Amino acid sequence: MQKIKAFFFLVTITIIAIYTVGGALAAEVTKVNVSQGHVYIDRGKEAGFIMGSDVCFYSYAGERIACGTVRQTSAARATVKVKNREAKLIKRGMEAILPGAAAY
């Protein structure tokens, strides 16, 4: 009985850890400037979006749309530079994820 309790405890802790790390490494698109190729997201340095880091954008269905580089960041927001053609495909509300995060 002790082994079963320990097993379920470890599974629960693992699930909680994966959920918190995955949530911390994801952000939402708040604005897109197509002409400049800038995508603005609602997370910043505190969530791991630091200058120079790569960010990928995913559609609502989970498909990868584009990837870019963080150009400007603050504690609460970040600006990501992508190609202009790719910026046309990114819409407000889509998810921005650091490539190291296993969200999909």
C-alpha positions in Angstrom: 0.0 0.0 0.0 2.9 2.4 0.8 4.4 1.8 -2.7 1.1 2.7 -4.4 0.7 5.9 -2.4 4.3 6.9 -3.2 3.8 6.1 -6.9 0.6 8.3 -7.1 2.3 11.1 -5.1 5.3 11.1 -7.6 2.9 11.1 -10.6 0.9 14.0 -9.2 4.1 16.0 -8.5 5.3 15.3 -12.0 2.1 16.4 -13.6 2.0 19.6 -11.6 5.7 20.4 -12.5 5.1 19.9 -16.2 1.9 22.0 -16.1 3.7 24.9 -14.3 6.7 24.9 -16.6 4.7 24.6 -19.8 2.4 27.5 -18.7 5.3 29.7 -17.8 6.9 29.3 -21.2 3.8 30.2 -23.2 2.4 33.7 -24.1 -0.5 35.1 -26.1 -0.2 37.4 -29.1 -1.8 40.8 -28.3 -0.9 42.8 -31.4 0.7 42.3 -34.8 2.4 45.0 -36.9 2.5 43.3 -40.4 4.5 46.1 -42.2 7.4 45.9 -39.7 7.1 42.2 -38.9 6.6 42.9 -35.2 4.5 40.6 -33.0 3.7 41.8 -29.5 3.1 39.2 -26.7 1.7 39.5 -23.2 4.7 37.9 -21.3 8.2 39.2 -20.8 11.4 38.6 -18.9 9.7 37.0 -15.9 8.3 34.2 -18.2 11.6 33.6 -19.9 11.2 35.7 -23.0 14.6 37.4 -22.9 16.4 39.4 -25.7 17.7 37.2 -28.5 15.6 34.1 -27.6 13.7 32.3 -30.3 9.9 32.2 -30.1 7.5 30.1 -32.3 3.9 31.0 -33.0 1.2 28.3 -33.1 -2.3 28.4 -34.6 -5.4 27.6 -32.7 -5.2 24.0 -34.1 -1.6 23.6 -32.8 0.2 24.0 -36.1 3.5 26.0 -36.1 3.0 29.2 -38.1 6.3 31.1 -37.8 9.3 31.6 -35.6 11.2 34.8 -34.7 13.6 36.4 -32.3 12.8 38.6 -29.3 13.9 42.1 -30.1 12.6 44.1 -27.1 11.4 43.0 -23.7 10.1 44.3 -20.4 9.0 42.5 -17.2 5.4 42.1 -18.6 5.7 42.2 -22.4 7.9 41.4 -25.4 8.3 42.2 -29.0 9.2 39.5 -31.5 10.6 40.1 -35.0 9.4 37.8 -37.8 9.4 38.0 -41.6 6.7 40.2 -43.0 5.1 37.4 -44.9 4.9 35.2 -41.8 3.5 38.1 -39.8 0.4 38.2 -42.1 -0.4 34.7 -40.9 -0.2 35.5 -37.2 -3.4 36.6 -35.5 -4.3 38.1 -32.2 -4.9 35.4 -29.6 -2.5 32.8 -31.0 0.1 31.2 -28.7 3.8 32.1 -28.6 6.0 29.4 -27.2 9.7 29.1 -26.5 11.0 26.1 -28.6 12.4 24.3 -25.5 8.9 24.0 -24.1 7.0 20.8 -24.9 3.5 22.2 -25.3 2.4 20.3 -28.3 
